Amino acid sequence: MKKQLLCIILLGISLNSYSQKILWEQTLGGNNSEYLLDMIPTADNGFLLAGATQSYKGGDLSKDRSSNYDAWLWKMNSKGKKEWDLRIGGNGDNYLKSIAHTFKDGGFILGITSSSTKDLYKTEELIGHSDAWIIKLDAARNVLWQKSFGSVEKEDLVKVLPIVGGDYLLLISSNSSTGGNKSVSYYGGEDIWVVRINSEGTIKWQRSFGGEYDDIASDVIQTSDKGFLIGGYSNSGISGNKTSEAFGNNDYWVIKISDNGNELWQKSYGAEGNDQLKQLQEVSEGSYRLYGISDSGVGKAKNSGLQSEVDYWSIDIDSQGEAKQELSYGYGARNFISSGQVKDNGTILLGGTTLEKTRQGTKVNFLGTLLNQEGDVIWEKSISGKGENVLSKLIETRDGAYVFAGTSDSKPDREKSSQRGLNDFWLVKVKGKASDKQENTEEINKEKSKEKLKIEAFPNPVVTYTNVIIPIEYKAGILKLYDITGRMLYHKTIKNQTEPLNLSGYPKGTYIISVKTDAIEGGVNVVKE
């Protein structure tokens, strides 16, 4: 089971360390296994967690099991407390791999790898052995539409990316030839398949990239020039439509395409070993950072030396893919990165999983690291339990703290208070140095803090739904909607820090939302387009 946990999540400390205080930690799951695959912050300072569950109803699951693995979406507030959950199943396996907010309507777009056939929830036929299944939800979690993308074999959804203007870009790993709704070439092994769809899920264009062997998709971002940067790793040489040479077992492979999907350039980076790109970031206009792992030493297209058996390896590249700077970092014997970010002040936040060899055996722990611009360690934080703990995301919060989120099969221990089943979601929020300098404002300056809080709405302007954000916990409240003349149009009782409000039935114009709770009251103007 332990090897299965590490394999499922990873394949998808201390120089200047100090002891960060754990603010809260939360274990989520049922009687069997859950795997955390994605997490995004929400406008109310909470989080949306995405993954898969194999458990029956009970524990933290409000709905019963459909088949083997169901997609599972969980909303928590800033204190780690549940607001709602959504389970999506079928007669096969459904892994919720990617989730994102949508720009105009305050809803969500879900990306699932599914082997389910058409049934009560899934209205799309299964095309191959597994498909990319995309579901659009409004802010009230109603299904607006769903679409499947696939061909004759296996497709694995990697990421769904909202694009400015309302379209979406799908990043899919594919080992299928032409068929189903895949109309582009198949080159061999596993290829990278990129599909652009409109706001209703209709294909606008699609492209495939690959060589004769395996070319694995990892990430895609929209760049400031409205094009896209695609990242993955490849063990193909020059073949198919891959024009960059192979250096080792696997190399970083980056492809720059235009807004309409035309290739602008491609580059490979690596040496004799196994170099796997995991994440991309546009640091400034036309300047990108690549994050991944490497067990290669210096050689060919790699200039930074190896610090452990497997290092974090980041590369800065320019607008044409030319490498400008590299950084290697190792903590335990083997280190697997899952998230990286250059912050506004130039420091580098890295999150991942470290395998540390001890007298008691190998420990598998969450690892967070903050580096300065030269790559020196500012702080490191390893979070452990009696088992394997595999990190999926590390996110900095508005109050200067950090949330570690991943999958754990650990029993209760010093830093972990509970266990639900075999594998669970596990989240830990710790103080960062910025929040260490703050006094206990939650208790000492409670009233002063309240004065700075305000009711917000997202998105604003709005087409259909907006999410009303109440920035502080409360027990009960009421929300009212007024037109510009002061006439009340709607009211409802509320209990969550994010409350969806449907404006689709009202004409264009400005509206006033009023919120009154036992903890805060206020209002916000919204524009209906």
Secondary structure in CASP SS format (residue, H / E / C, confidence):
PFRMAT SS
TARGET T0000
AUTHOR 0000-0000-0000
METHOD secondary structure of the structure
MODEL  1
M C 1.00
K H 1.00
K H 1.00
Q H 1.00
L H 1.00
L H 1.00
C H 1.00
I H 1.00
I H 1.00
L H 1.00
L H 1.00
G C 1.00
I C 1.00
S C 1.00
L C 1.00
N C 1.00
S C 1.00
Y C 1.00
S C 1.00
Q C 1.00
K C 1.00
I E 1.00
L E 1.00
W E 1.00
E E 1.00
Q E 1.00
T E 1.00
L E 1.00
G C 1.00
G C 1.00
N C 1.00
N C 1.00
S E 1.00
E E 1.00
Y E 1.00
L E 1.00
L E 1.00
D E 1.00
M E 1.00
I E 1.00
P E 1.00
T C 1.00
A C 1.00
D C 1.00
N C 1.00
G C 1.00
F E 1.00
L E 1.00
L E 1.00
A E 1.00
G E 1.00
A E 1.00
T E 1.00
Q C 1.00
S C 1.00
Y C 1.00
K C 1.00
G E 1.00
G C 1.00
D C 1.00
L E 1.00
S C 1.00
K C 1.00
D C 1.00
R C 1.00
S C 1.00
S C 1.00
N C 1.00
Y C 1.00
D E 1.00
A E 1.00
W E 1.00
L E 1.00
W E 1.00
K E 1.00
M E 1.00
N C 1.00
S C 1.00
K C 1.00
G C 1.00
K C 1.00
K E 1.00
E E 1.00
W E 1.00
D E 1.00
L E 1.00
R E 1.00
I E 1.00
G C 1.00
G C 1.00
N C 1.00
G C 1.00
D C 1.00
N E 1.00
Y E 1.00
L E 1.00
K E 1.00
S E 1.00
I E 1.00
A E 1.00
H E 1.00
T C 1.00
F C 1.00
K C 1.00
D C 1.00
G C 1.00
G C 1.00
F E 1.00
I E 1.00
L E 1.00
G E 1.00
I E 1.00
T E 1.00
S E 1.00
S C 1.00
S C 1.00
T C 1.00
K C 1.00
D C 1.00
L C 1.00
Y C 1.00
K C 1.00
T C 1.00
E C 1.00
E C 1.00
L C 1.00
I C 1.00
G C 1.00
H C 1.00
S E 1.00
D E 1.00
A E 1.00
W E 1.00
I E 1.00
I E 1.00
K E 1.00
L E 1.00
D C 1.00
A C 1.00
A C 1.00
R C 1.00
N C 1.00
V E 1.00
L E 1.00
W E 1.00
Q E 1.00
K E 1.00
S E 1.00
F E 1.00
G C 1.00
S C 1.00
V C 1.00
E C 1.00
K E 1.00
E E 1.00
D E 1.00
L E 1.00
V E 1.00
K E 1.00
V E 1.00
L E 1.00
P E 1.00
I C 1.00
V C 1.00
G C 1.00
G C 1.00
D C 1.00
Y E 1.00
L E 1.00
L E 1.00
L E 1.00
I E 1.00
S E 1.00
S E 1.00
N C 1.00
S C 1.00
S C 1.00
T C 1.00
G E 1.00
G C 1.00
N C 1.00
K E 1.00
S C 1.00
V C 1.00
S C 1.00
Y C 1.00
Y C 1.00
G C 1.00
G C 1.00
E C 1.00
D E 1.00
I E 1.00
W E 1.00
V E 1.00
V E 1.00
R E 1.00
I E 1.00
N C 1.00
S C 1.00
E C 1.00
G C 1.00
T C 1.00
I E 1.00
K E 1.00
W E 1.00
Q E 1.00
R E 1.00
S E 1.00
F E 1.00
G C 1.00
G C 1.00
E C 1.00
Y C 1.00
D C 1.00
D E 1.00
I E 1.00
A E 1.00
S E 1.00
D E 1.00
V E 1.00
I E 1.00
Q E 1.00
T C 1.00
S C 1.00
D C 1.00
K C 1.00
G C 1.00
F E 1.00
L E 1.00
I E 1.00
G E 1.00
G E 1.00
Y E 1.00
S E 1.00
N C 1.00
S C 1.00
G C 1.00
I C 1.00
S E 1.00
G C 1.00
N C 1.00
K E 1.00
T C 1.00
S C 1.00
E C 1.00
A C 1.00
F C 1.00
G C 1.00
N C 1.00
N E 1.00
D E 1.00
Y E 1.00
W E 1.00
V E 1.00
I E 1.00
K E 1.00
I E 1.00
S C 1.00
D C 1.00
N C 1.00
G C 1.00
N C 1.00
E E 1.00
L E 1.00
W E 1.00
Q E 1.00
K E 1.00
S E 1.00
Y E 1.00
G E 1.00
A C 1.00
E C 1.00
G C 1.00
N E 1.00
D E 1.00
Q E 1.00
L E 1.00
K E 1.00
Q E 1.00
L E 1.00
Q E 1.00
E E 1.00
V E 1.00
S E 1.00
E C 1.00
G C 1.00
S E 1.00
Y E 1.00
R E 1.00
L E 1.00
Y E 1.00
G E 1.00
I E 1.00
S E 1.00
D C 1.00
S C 1.00
G C 1.00
V C 1.00
G E 1.00
K C 1.00
A E 1.00
K E 1.00
N C 1.00
S C 1.00
G C 1.00
L C 1.00
Q C 1.00
S C 1.00
E C 1.00
V E 1.00
D E 1.00
Y E 1.00
W E 1.00
S E 1.00
I E 1.00
D E 1.00
I E 1.00
D C 1.00
S C 1.00
Q C 1.00
G C 1.00
E C 1.00
A E 1.00
K E 1.00
Q E 1.00
E E 1.00
L E 1.00
S E 1.00
Y E 1.00
G C 1.00
Y C 1.00
G C 1.00
A C 1.00
R E 1.00
N E 1.00
F E 1.00
I E 1.00
S E 1.00
S E 1.00
G E 1.00
Q E 1.00
V E 1.00
K C 1.00
D C 1.00
N C 1.00
G C 1.00
T C 1.00
I E 1.00
L E 1.00
L E 1.00
G E 1.00
G E 1.00
T E 1.00
T E 1.00
L E 1.00
E E 1.00
K E 1.00
T E 1.00
R C 1.00
Q C 1.00
G E 1.00
T E 1.00
K E 1.00
V E 1.00
N E 1.00
F E 1.00
L E 1.00
G E 1.00
T E 1.00
L E 1.00
L E 1.00
N C 1.00
Q C 1.00
E C 1.00
G C 1.00
D C 1.00
V E 1.00
I E 1.00
W E 1.00
E E 1.00
K E 1.00
S E 1.00
I E 1.00
S C 1.00
G C 1.00
K E 1.00
G C 1.00
E E 1.00
N E 1.00
V E 1.00
L E 1.00
S E 1.00
K E 1.00
L E 1.00
I E 1.00
E E 1.00
T C 1.00
R C 1.00
D C 1.00
G C 1.00
A C 1.00
Y E 1.00
V E 1.00
F E 1.00
A E 1.00
G E 1.00
T E 1.00
S E 1.00
D C 1.00
S C 1.00
K E 1.00
P C 1.00
D C 1.00
R C 1.00
E C 1.00
K C 1.00
S C 1.00
S C 1.00
Q C 1.00
R C 1.00
G C 1.00
L C 1.00
N E 1.00
D E 1.00
F E 1.00
W E 1.00
L E 1.00
V E 1.00
K E 1.00
V E 1.00
K C 1.00
G C 1.00
K H 1.00
A H 1.00
S H 1.00
D H 1.00
K C 1.00
Q C 1.00
E C 1.00
N C 1.00
T C 1.00
E C 1.00
E C 1.00
I C 1.00
N C 1.00
K H 1.00
E H 1.00
K H 1.00
S H 1.00
K H 1.00
E H 1.00
K H 1.00
L C 1.00
K C 1.00
I C 1.00
E E 1.00
A E 1.00
F E 1.00
P C 1.00
N C 1.00
P C 1.00
V E 1.00
V C 1.00
T C 1.00
Y E 1.00
T E 1.00
N E 1.00
V E 1.00
I E 1.00
I C 1.00
P C 1.00
I C 1.00
E C 1.00
Y C 1.00
K C 1.00
A C 1.00
G E 1.00
I E 1.00
L E 1.00
K E 1.00
L E 1.00
Y E 1.00
D E 1.00
I C 1.00
T C 1.00
G C 1.00
R C 1.00
M E 1.00
L E 1.00
Y E 1.00
H E 1.00
K E 1.00
T E 1.00
I E 1.00
K C 1.00
N C 1.00
Q C 1.00
T E 1.00
E E 1.00
P E 1.00
L E 1.00
N E 1.00
L C 1.00
S C 1.00
G C 1.00
Y C 1.00
P C 1.00
K C 1.00
G E 1.00
T E 1.00
Y E 1.00
I E 1.00
I E 1.00
S E 1.00
V E 1.00
K E 1.00
T E 1.00
D C 1.00
A C 1.00
I C 1.00
E E 1.00
G E 1.00
G E 1.00
V E 1.00
N E 1.00
V E 1.00
V E 1.00
K E 1.00
E C 1.00
END
